Amino acid sequence: MIAAGFMSISLQVNAQAKATAVSNITNKDGWKPDEGFESLFDGTTLTGWCYRGTNGEVTEKFDGKAKSSDGRYSTANGILTVNYPVGVERKVQQSWTLREFPKNFILKIEFRASKNADSGIFLRKQQLQCRDYLIAGPYKDLKNYKPQDWNTIIVTVKDNVAHCECNGEVLEDALVLPSTGPMGLEGDRGQMEYRHIQIKEL
């Protein structure tokens, strides 16, 4: 009985140690989702993300991988990077979550754009432009945007209408969305970095 009890305690300790190790790996900067939110990006892999075909079918799952097969999307040090197109100035590519999100939600995401970068955040397949705004637009009058630094976008969706802000300034007050669909990140021009991607379903 003592031996069995010791083995049980050892297994519990080992399991806790493994869980702590995973936590340390996926939260190297100490970041955790806000209360009530869940992370859509674990900080070390592209698990939960994929490529889709023109009809929405999953063509490549990224689970457990640190980069997509074409290298356009990669992750390191808690950052999901949409890398520069190779050999061309622009090349449109889209990565999607495996999950769909039919409920009302709040999405928070931080991004850093290279100079004149062009990207986008897909909300149930509807695109919100995410760029080096002051150069690439379309929101060139933002006062709080920080070029080549980290900025925060918060999207609040109610009844299929999205209110979108960047650093507290309104980007879109009433962006109409489909009733359901995945989230996504577009690559087009330049390099985009994303981190701390979190969502709260309402």
N, C-alpha and C positions, 0 to 999 in steps of 0.2 A: 504493500500500500504506500509505504514511504517512497519507494522507487518510482511508483506510478505517479504519485503526487509531485515528485521532483521533476519528472519528465514533463508533466502538464505545465508546471511553472516555467520550465526551460522553453517549451514551445511558445508560451505566451510572451515571454521576454524576447525571444527571437522574432516573433511576429511584430511586436512593438518596435523593435530595433529596425526591422525592414521598413515599416511604415514611416518611421522617423527619417530614415535614409532617403526614401522617396520624396518625403516632404522637403527635405533639405535640397535635393536635386532640383525639384520643380519650383522652388521659391528661393532661388539663390540671392535675390535682392531683398528678401524678407517680405515680399508683397503677398497679400492674401486678398481674396475677393471681399468686397464690402458685405456687411451683414445682410443676409437674405439673397445675396447674389451667388451665382456659380460661374466658374471660369470656363470659357470656351477654348482655351489654349493652355496647355499644361507647362509651357515654358521650355521644354526640352525636345518634344516631338510634335509632329503634325497630326497626332491622333485626333480623330473626330472630323477631319477635313478630307476633301477629295476633289477630283476633277469630275465633271459631268459632261455628257454629250448634249447635242442640240435639243433633245427631247427630255432632258433632265435626268437621264439614266446615269448611274455612277459608272465611270469608266476606269478610275484608278483611286483606290483607297490609300491614304497616307498613314494609316495606323502604325505606330511604332517606328516611323521613319523620321529622319531629321531633315530630309529634303524630298521634293517631288522628283519623278524620274527625269524630267527635263531640267532640273536645277533652278527653275524660276522661283520656287518657294522653298525657303529653308529656315531653320531655327537654330539659334545658339544664344546662350547667356540670357535666356528669358525673353528674347526678341524674335518675332516672326518677320522675316524679311522677304519682300517682293523684290527680287534682284533685277539689276539692269538687264535689258534684253541683250543677247549676244549677237554681235555683228550687224545690228540694225538700231536705229534711233528709237523706233516704236514697235511694240509687238503686244497685241492685246491677249491676255490670258486671264482666266478666272478660276479661283479656288472657292469651294463651297463647303459649308458644314454638311455632315451626313444627316443631321437632324433638321426637322422643319419646326416652325414656331407659329402656331395658329393663335396663341393667346396674346392678350395685351402684354407689353413688356417694356422694361427700361434697359437699354444697352449702353454700356460705357466702354470706350476704347481710346487708348492713347496712340498717337502716331507721330512719326518724324519723317519729313519729306526732304529728299535731296533737292537742290536748286532746280526749279521749274518742273518738278516731278508731277506726273499725272496718274492718279489711281482712283479708286472708288470703293465705297462700302455698299454692299448689296443688302437690302432689307426686304426679305421675302422676294428677292429677285428685282426689286425696284432699286435703282442706283442713286446713292447720295454721293456727289462728287467729293473726293478727298484728295487734295492736291497741295502743292506749294502755293497757297491761295493768292498771295499778293502779286505773284508773277503769272501763274497759270490760270488764275480765276477759278470759278466765276465770282467768288466773293472777295473782290480786291480791296474792299473798304474796311475790312476787319481791323479793329484797333488792338485786340489782344493776341492776335496770332503771332507766334514766335518762329521766324524762319530758321530752318535747319535745327530746330530744337523740339522738345516734346510738347504736344498739344493734346487736349482732351475733348473728344466728341461725346456728347450725351444725347441719346435718341429716346424719346418717350412716345410709345405707340398706344393709342386708344381708339378702338373701333375702326381699325384699318387706316388711321391717319397718324402720321409721324411728325412730331415737333423735334427739330434737330438743332443743336447748339454746339459751337466750338469755343471753348474757354469762356462760356457764359454769353456769347453773342449768337443771335439767331442766324442760322443758315437757311433753313426751310421751316416755315411756321405750320404748314399743313400739306405735307407730302403724302399723296394717296398711295396706299400699298395694296397688294393682293391680300386675300383673306388668310393665306398661309404660304409657307415657302421657307427655304433655307437662308442663312446668312452667307455672305460671300465677300471676298476681297479681290479687287481687280489689279492686274498689272498692265501698264501701258507704256509710259515714258518715265525714265529715271528710276530711282530706287526709293521704295517706301518701307518703313519699319513700323511694326505694330507691337504693342505689348499691353498687358493688363486688360485683356478682352473679357468682359464679364456681363452677365445678363441676369435679370430678375423678372420672372414671369409673374404677371399680376392676376 
